[in-house]
Amino acid sequence: MNNEILHKIKEKIDSRWSFQPILFLSEESELLHQTIENIIHELFTHYNVDKNCFYQLADNWEKIKITQIRELISKWNMRSQFQFQIFLIENISRATLESANSALKFFEEPWEGNIIFLTNTQEWG
């Protein structure tokens, strides 16, 4: 499965398509985070992208605040000198209504070269 996902991401990068956010779901958070880490490492190695082009909003078991989303988006507004940069928001279901609304434009209109990964380790309901 990881190879198939990685292949599709590489195809999009090579064709310069813009990305819609990619949501990764799993009940096992450690496996999920290891999978994401492996994908990011492979992409950065394959395309020779600096590791500083990775921005992460780590899950701290608290609600995701609007200030955290705004800080992440401020990095989105900076263009990278590399082919792409990756943004990771862990356990997106922890977003408050306000922080989710703040992130809408970020999710709906990602600029070319911005790849957004979202994770969630529980069912929404």
Beta strands, then each sheet from edge to edge (+ up, - down):
strand 1: 22-25
strand 2: 54-57
strand 3: 85-89
strand 4: 114-120
sheet 1: 1+ 4+ 3+ 2+
end
